[in-house]
């Protein structure tokens, strides 16, 4: 059996076109695939609000996957390092379970969904864990705390181990 990798030091593999992602004790970067958009965010509270997996039909469709792995950041702590003018937005409420408006911010060059802002989450942005440059954070500080819309999870996936399972929305 191989020794477990040390998860306390940043691990920033080549994943996309940018090579300037970073991670410090209390802050890290999230970058789109082409590198045009880069954000900095806190890796602990109070700026890091929560982490979660979502199986809702809207998240499944917008990620082109079977679920979305997310983290919530207080807007007062989210920094746009570059590419804010390269973001395009699309908002709607038709497919949102709560009926509230959700606006999605995509890199206009590569299409990466960088974050979502929902009218039900004032002052907060919902980022995707997969955009975070330090892959060790995916398994440590950003490890999902809850899995919501478990009732909509595809049958060939099991719930995340050690994560609270919620049938509907955690944030009603």
WOQUI-V184493 format. One line per field, one symbol per residue. phi: phi as a letter, one per 20 degrees, with the letter a starting at -180 (. if undefined). burial: + if it has 16 or more other C-alpha atoms within 10 Angstrom, else -. A space follows every 10 residues. Layout:
# WOQUI-V184493
phi=???
burial=???
This chain:
# WOQUI-V184493
phi=.fffffeedg cdffboeecc fbbdgcbbdc cffenfdbdd bfdbfefeea cadcdfffff ffelbeacdc bdcfgfdede fangfeedcb cacgdegfne fcddddffed nffeaccdfe cfmccdeegf effefffgdd fdggebddlg fdfffedeff fmdgdcfdef de
burial=---------+ ++-----+-- +++----+++ ++++++++++ +++---++++ ++++++++++ -----+++++ +++++-++-- --+---+--- ---------- ++++++++-- -+++++++-- +--+++++++ ++++++++-- -+++++++++ -++-----+- ----+--+-- --
